[in-house]
Amino acid sequence: MHIPDGFISAPVAGVTGLASAVALVIASARSQTAFGIRRAPILGLTTAFIFAAQMINFPVAGGTSGHLAGATLAAIVLGSPWAGMLCISTVLIIQAVLFADGGITALGANILNLGVIAVWVGWILTQTLQRLLGGSRTRLPLAAGIAAGISIVAASVACAIELVLSGTASLAVVLPAMTGVHILIGIGEGLITGGVLFYLATARPDLLPGEQQQFQGWLVPVISILLVAGVLSLVASGWPDGLERVAEDIGFIDLAEQVRIQVPTPFADYENEALGAISTSIAGLLGAVVCFGVAFGIAKVVKPKNA
């Protein structure tokens, strides 16, 4: 659901950019007292994993694919929606700047949709469902999985509204199209989120908030991230994602080619002609390393006041 340049108007881009900037400033300040942000390695690993996982598009239906957004997953693993906002926003900024994935002018809208709305919808619903399910830690994967799927639909509704306000498409057409395809993508989001949390809860509880377990080491999470970024990314579905499919069906896909602002990068769209078939793997590994480094640095800079 990465909006490219050209899909939204300048006023919408400006308003969403301002809103996202304010949200991130608040998130940075609030993260000084958030539990998750205290663990710089966890923020770095989570951000790197989500970047890597977003490279793997899975087929859903009708020649359409989706990928993990990770908004709910980030908030739950980090124990704070504020830290989750910083995590997802870091991924989106690096994707746009280094890999031309998502428009530079649409960066504010993408952060608002995925880094703010999806994070908070996923977080609030998870807490609510946890209480309804009795509050057991064993029910967390189920609660978070359901919340994650709904958060994707919420983000797609926000995206549809932005397209309508930009005059790109009519509400009666784009809203049902966006929500329909992202309900299917949300199912995949929920399954992946629940699966990852189930694994963490049983095998690596030190990576989840709660009791102050001692960090058990880097080896397994680092190898997992490298495998996802460098190997699994090679078998990702080549079908267009939900937003691209809707744009093709409704007829505004060409707007992305008419207005494209790209920062000079050797890995635009995660490809490099000189490197050939391995360029996607190298781009994935590079992105994961950069995401980890930036997020780790953010955690060190925006640290608790009593640290």
N, C-alpha and C positions, 0 to 999 in steps of 0.2 A: 504494500500500500504506500510505496514511496512516490509521492507526487513529483513529477518532473517539472522543469521549467516550462511555462507556456500554458499549463492547465488552469492556473488561478490568476486573477487580475492583480495589478499592482496594489490597489487598496487592500484587498484581502491578504496579500502577501505582507503588506506593511503592518496591518493590525495583528495578524497571527504571529508575525515576527516579534512585535513589541510584547504581546502577551506571553510568548515563550521566554523572552529575555527576562521579564519580570518574574516569571515562575521559577526560572533557574537561579536567579539571585536569591529568591526566598528559599529555594531548596538548599542552596549552599549554606545559607545562614542556619536553617533548621537542622541541617545535617551535623552541625557542630555538637548537637546533643543527642543525635540518633545513634542507636546501638550499632547498626550496620556499618556506618561510615568509619567506625573506629578500627575496623579490621581491613586495613589497606590491601592485604593479599586477597581477601575474599572479594572486594570490589573489583580488583584487577582481573581476577579469574572469571568472575561472573560476566564482566563486560567483554572479555575476550571470547568466552564461550558463546555468548549471545551473538556477537559478530559472526563467529564461525557458523553457528546454527542457521543464521539468516541467509547464508549462502546456499543452503540446501532446499531447493524448491521441491515440494511433493505434489504429485498430480491429484486433483480433486474430481473434476467432472467437466465434460464438454471442452476438452482441450485447454483447460485452465489449471494453473498451479497456485500453490500458496507456500508460505514459509513461516517459521516461528517468528513472532514479533518479540516475545520474551518479556513483555511489560510486567505481567503478573509474576512471572518467575523471578525477575530481578527484585521486585518489591518484597517477595516472600523470603528469598534467600538472604537478602540484605537486612531484612527485618524492619524496613522503613520505606514508605513510598517516596520520601524525599531523596534517599539514596538511590532508589529505583529510577527516579527522574534523571538523576545525574548519569546513571549507568546507560540508560537507553539514549539519552541525548548525546552522550559521547559517541556511541555507536553510529548514530545518524549523522553527526558532524563529520566523522572520519569517512564514512561511506560517501558522503556528498563531495568532500574535498579531495580525497585520494583516489576514489574509484568512480566518480561521476554517477553514483547510484542515488538518485533523488536530486531534485533541482536545487541549485544554490538559492534562487529566489523563493523557492518553496520550502526552504529549510525550516523556517518558523512554523509553517503549517504542519510539516511532518513531525516536528518536535511536539507541537500542541496535541496532535492526534495520538501519536504513539508514546511519546515521552511524558505526557501529562494526563490526558483523558484515559488512555488505556491503562496506565499505571494505577490511577486512583480508582477507576471502576473495578479493576481486578483486585486491588487491595481491600476496598470496602466490602465487596461481595464475598471475598474469601473470609474476612472476619465475621461477616454476618452468617455465612453458611457454616462456619466452624461452630458458632454458638448454637445454631439450629441442630447440628449433628452431634452435639454433646461436648464439644470442645476437645475431643481426644486428638492427640498428635497423629495417631494412625489415620485419622480422617482428613488430615491436611491435604494429601494428594488429590483426593476426591473433590474437596471444597475448592482448592485452587484450580483444578482442571476445569470445573464448571465455570468458575469466575473468569478464567483466562479466555475461554471460548466466547463468553458474553462481552468481554472487554474488546475483542476484535470487532464484533458487530458494532459496539458503541463508537469505536474509532472510525469505522466505515461510514456511519451516519454523519459524524463530524466532517469527514472528507466530502461526502455528498453535498452537505450544506455549503461547504466552501466552494464547490464547483457551481452550485446554483447561484450563490452570491456573486460569483465571478462572471456569470452569464455564459458559462461553458455548456451547461445542459439544464434541462427543465427538471424541477423537483419530481414531477409525476413519473419521469422516465428513469432518472439516475438513482433516486433513493431506493426503489425496489430492486433495481439491478445490483447496486452496491451491497445492500443488505443480504440479498439472496445468495450471491456468490460467497460473501464473507461468513455466512452461517456455516457453509461447508468448510471453509478454511478454518473457522473457529473450532470445528470439531477436531481437526488436526492439531491446532494450537492447544486445545484442552488435553488431548491424549499425550502430547509431548511434555507439556508442563507437569501433568500428573505423574508421568513415568519418571521424569528427572527427579522430582521431589520424593517419589517412593524410593528410588535408588539412594538418594542422599540421606533420607531418614533411616534407612536400614544399613547402609555401608559407610557413609561419611557424615555422621551427625555433627561433626566438628565444623562442617561448612554451612550449617543452618544456625539461625539465632536461637536463643533460649539459654540453656545451661552453658556456662563458660567452659566448653570442652577445649582441651589443648589441640592446637592445629596439628594434624597428623601427617603433614608432609605435602610436597608439591608434585611428586612423581605422577600419581594417577591422574589428577586433574589436568596437569600440563600435557601428558601424553594424549588424553582424551580430546583436548582442544586441538592439538596438532593433527590428530587423525581426522577429526571432523573438518577442520579447515583445509588440510592438505590432501586428503584422500576422498572422503565422502562428497566433497564439493564437486568432484569430477563426475559423479553420477547423478547430479541434480537434474530435475526435469527442466527441459528447455521450453516448455509451454509458457505463455504469458501469464503473469500473476493476475489477481482479481481486478485491480484497477486498470491494468493494460487491456484485459479482456473486455471490460465495460467500455473503455474508450474506443476500442475497435468496433464493438457492436453498435454503439451510439453514434460514432463518427467524428470524435474529436481527437483521435490519436495523433493526427498530423500536427497538432498544435505544439507537440513536444519537439518536433524537428524545426519548426519555425522560430522558436525562441529557446536557445540552449546556451547557457552560460557555463562554461567548463573551465575549471582550474587546470592548468597544464599538468598532466600526470601520465606516466608511462603505463598505467594500469586502468585506463578508462574501461568501464564495464567488465572489470576483472580480467582483462585480456591484454596480451602484448604480442604483436606479430613476431617479433624477434625470438621470443621464447617458445612459441608454438603451443603444443598441447599442454605443457606443464605450466603455462602462464597462470591458469586459474588456481592451481595449487600454490604457486608462489605468492600470488595476490592474497589468497586466503591466509597463508602463514604470516605474510607481512602485516595484513590488517589486524590479525589476532595479536601480534606482538605490539603493534602501535596502540591498539585499544587497551591492552594490559598496562603498558607504560603510562599512557595518559591518565587512565583511571587510578592507577596506583599513585601517581603524582597528585591528582585531585584529592585523594584520601589523605595524603600527607599535608597538603596545604590547608584543606578545609577539615581540620581536625577538631576534636572536642576541646572546649576551652579548658577543661580540667586535665587534659592529657599531659 
